[in-house]
Amino acid sequence: MATIFLPTRPRALPAGAVPVTHQGRPAIRYRRRGGKIVLAFLTEDGTKCLVPSETWHARYTDANGHAVVEPLSENKTAAQRMLGDILKRVAEERAGVRTPQTVTARQPLADRLAEYRRHLSDAEAVPRHADQAVRRCQVVFDGCHFFRLADVDAGPVERWLADRRALPRAGGGFGPQTSNHYVTSLKAFGNWLVATDRVPANPFRRLTKLNVETDTRHIQRPPTDEELTRLIAAAEVGSPYRKMAAADRAQLYFVAVMTGLRAAELDSLTPASFDMTAATPTVTVEARRSSGRRRTNSRSTRTWPAGSPRGWRKRAETPPCGRGSGPSSSQPRRC
């Protein structure tokens, strides 16, 4: 018979617990965090108490005759309605009325993430970005104990993100900006589920981003001309770093500052990407490497002084971070 219940698990006796007898069994009453009074039965040896869960669970038999226990809601009335929906779905499956969504909801989330990763690859997403998006979803699902698509709920995700923001960075915590990145990845995954008719609505649609302006741990500002000059000068006389000669690294920093290109975009540059003959030298990034997914011309917003890439081009056969062969390396150079 299908029913809802609050599962229990043994825990140490809390401080301040009051011994009572309930339904002829020894029990205790204590005040839970938040002020709620809880009644918990004692174990047979009386050394621990059986603490009820805050979430109502359903116990029922599925269309294949298997006993199933799954979490529903912290609200009893909502849990009863959810159980009614489950029993209706089971009856439809037994009668042969099976929709793609009811079938998909019972399948492992890991399979859906693998399909989503293939979709991103087919859409020519940057591999690093695709892996990062899938990894963020997987981390959240593991933290919330989501194993099937039917388990996915925005409520536990909100609590998980809040708990992580409350932790110190050394303990695995993160700030509002990283939390927003997780929300973006989850919503993108949810939109893909809707687009492929796996769910009727995005399960993460009510997740909202935080105001990163309130996070003052990392105050960012543009560097001054003096700081940039010191950085490039130090790079020119420094030691090789990540298999890049000092002069090449100085060129790389200069191009990054002048164009505002990201690391992956800098890594894609070849000699053909540079137009050094124009009055203002131009760097062109191909669409598949550009963050905007379109052919982008990044022009300098400063004056290219003497000793800049125009002069460096005379010393090296390729511009910084190109995949051609240069004077300091016989292999393709990467950022």
N, C-alpha and C positions, 0 to 999 in steps of 0.2 A: 504494500500500500504506500502510495506516495505521501510524503509529509515534509514539513520544514522543522528544523531543530537548531539548537545552538550547541555545537560541539564543544567539548571540554578538554583540557589538558592539565596534567599535574604541575603544580608550582609550589615553591616554598611558602610556608605560612607567612602572610604579611604582618608587619608590625601593627599592633593595635586591633587585631581581629578579635571579635566577640564570639565565643562558643555558643551555639544554639542547636536545637533539635528541630528538624523540618521533615515532615512526612515520615516520622519515626527513624530518621537517619541523622547521625551527627553531622553538623555543618558549622560554618562560621559566617559572620557578617563583617564586612570591612568596607571602607570608603575608597573607591578607586580614584585615580587622578582625575580631577575635574569635578569631584564632589559626589559622584553617583555611588549609591550604596549597592553592594553586590552580595548575593547569597551564593556560597560555594560549598558543596559537599566535601567531606574529608575522604581521603583514601582509606583502604581497609586497615592499614597500619597506623593511621592517624597522624602521620608525619608531614603530609602534604595535603593541599586542597585542589579540587578539580575546578579550575577557573573557566567559566563559560566564555566563548568567543563573542565578540561584539557583532559579528556578521552571521546572519541566518543562512543556513545551508539547506539544500534540498536533497532528499533521498528518494529515488524513484528507479523504475526499471525501463531501460530504453527499448527501442523497436527490435533490437536483436536479443532481448532477454537478459541483458547484463545489468547488474546493479550499479547505479551511478550515484556519486555524492559530489555536489558542486556548490560553491559559494554563490549567494544571491545578493542580498542587500542587508544593510544594518537596520532598515525599517521593516518591521514584521508584516505590515499590510502590503508593502511593495513586494516583499518576498513571496507572499501568498499569490499575488497576481502574476509574478514571474513564474512560479511553479505551474499556475494554470496555463500560461503560454507554452511552457515546456511540455506539459501533458498533451496539449493540442497538437504540438509539432510531432510528438511521438505517435499520436493516433493517426496523423496524416501519413507518416512514414510507414506505419504498419499497413495502412490502406493502399499504399503504393503512390501516394501523392508526395513526390520528392522534388524540391526545387534545387537549383544549383547553390543557392545561399544556405539552405539547411544542410546540404552535404558538406559544403566548404567549412561551415562553422565548426564542424566536429574534427576537422583535420588539423595536424600539428602546425603551429605558427612557423616553425623552422622551415617547412615546405613553402609557405607563402613568402617568407623573406628571401628564400633562394630564387623563387620566381621573380620577385621584385628586383633582386640584384641583376638577373638576366635582362629584365626590362630596361634597367638603367644602362646596361652595356649596349643593348640594341639601339638605345636612343643616343649613343655616342657620348655618354657622360664621361667626364674625366675619371679614370679608374680610382684615383685616390679619393675623390669626392663621393663616388658611389660606395666604396668600401666604408667610408666614414659614416654615411647616412644609414647604411644597414647595420653597422656596429652600434650606433647610438640606439636604434630601435631594439636591437637584441639586448643591450645592457638594461634598458627600461623593462623589457618583458621578463628578463631574469629577475630583476629586483622586485617586480610586482607579482612574480609567480604566475605569469600568463603562459600557458602551454598550448592552448587552442584558440582559434579566432573567436570562439564563443566566450572565452574568458576576458577578452579585452574590454576595459572600462576606463573612462577618463578619470574617475574618482581616485582610484589607487595611484594613477600616474601623477595626479596633482600632489598627493601626499608624499610620494616618493621623491619628486623634485623638491618639494619644500624641505624634506628631511635632509637631502643632500646639500641644499643651500645653507642649512643650519650647521653642517659639519665644517671643521677646519680643513683647509686644503691638504694638510698632511694626512688627514683621516679619510681622504677620498671625496671631500666636499668641493663645490664649485660655486661660482657667482652667478648673478642674473644673466650675463651675456651667454655663458655656457648653457644655462637653463633654457634660454631662448633658442639656442641651436638645437637642443633636444626636441623642443616643441615644433620647430620647423621640420625636422626630419620625420617626426611622428605624423604630422599633418600631411606631409607629402606621401607617406606610405598609406594613410587613410584615403587620400584622394585617389590613389592608384587602385585601392580595393573597391571604391565606388565605381570608378571608370571601367573596371573589369567585371562588374556585376557580382562581386563577392560579398558585398554588404549593401544594404539599402541607403545607409548614410554614413558619413565619416565619424567613426567612434571618438575621434580626438577633436571634433569641431569646437567644443566649448573650452578647450585649453587656450589660455591667453598668454601673451608675452609680457614680460616685466619691463619696467622703465630702467634702463641701464644707467641713466644719469644719476640714479640714487646710489650706485656702487662707486664709492670713492677710493677703493683700494688701489686702482691703477689710473692715475690722472695722466692723460696723454696730451701731448702738445707737439707741434712741429718743431724740428730742430732749428737752431739759428744757423746763419751762414758760417759763423765761427766754429760751431760744433761740427758742421759738415766738413769744413776744411781740415779740422784736426783729425776726424775719422778717416778721411781718405789719405791724409798724409801718414797716419799711423799704419794704415793697411799697406801702403807702398813700401814701407821698410820693415814690415812684420815678417813672421815666419809663414811657410806654406800651411794652409788650413784646408782640410778636406780635399787634398790633392790639387789645390789651386795655388799657383805661385802668387807672391805678394802683389806684383803689379797687376796680374789678372783680377785679383780680388778687389783692388782699388778701382779698376775699370767697372767691375760688376756693381759695386756700391754706387758709383757715379751714375751709371745708367739707371739703376733702380730709383735713385733720388730724382733724377731729371724726368723720368717717364711715369713713375708711380705704378709700374708693373709689378705683379705678384711673382712669387718664386717660380710657380709652374709656368707662367708666361715668359719669364726670363729664361727658363730652361729650354723653351721651345725656339729661341732665337737662333737664326743662322745668318751668315753674311748677307744673304738676300733680303733679310728683314730690315737692314739699315740703308737709309738714303743719306749719305754723307756729303752729297754735292749741293744740296739745297742750302739756302741761307740759314734756315733753321733745320738741323738734322732731324729726320723722322724715323721712328721705329714702328714697324707694322707687325701685328700679331694675328696669326691665322684664327679663323672662327672657332675651330675645334679646341683651341688652346686658350681662347679668350674667356674671361669670366662672364662676359656678356653674350657669348655664343655667336658672335658676329665679327666680321673683319673690322679691326679697330686700329686707327692711327693714333699713336700716343706721341704727342709733340712736347718738346721741352717748354717749361714755363719760366725758365731762367735763361740767362745768357750763358752759352757754352764757352767757357774761358779757354785760354791757351793751355795746352796740356790735356784737354778733354779728348773724347774719342776721335775727333778730327785729327789730332796730333798722334794719338795712340795708334790709329790705323796705319800710319807710316811705319810704326815699329812692329806691329803684329799683322799677320795675314788675315786674321778673323777678329771680329769684335768680341767683347767679353761674353762668356757663357754660351757661345755658339757651339754647334756640333761639328765644326770643321777642325782641321788640325792647326795648331798654333805653335809658336816658338817654345812654349813651356810644356807641351804635352803632345804625344803622338796619338792619343786616344780622344774620342769625342768628349768635350768638356761639358759638365753639368753643374748646375747650381748646388 
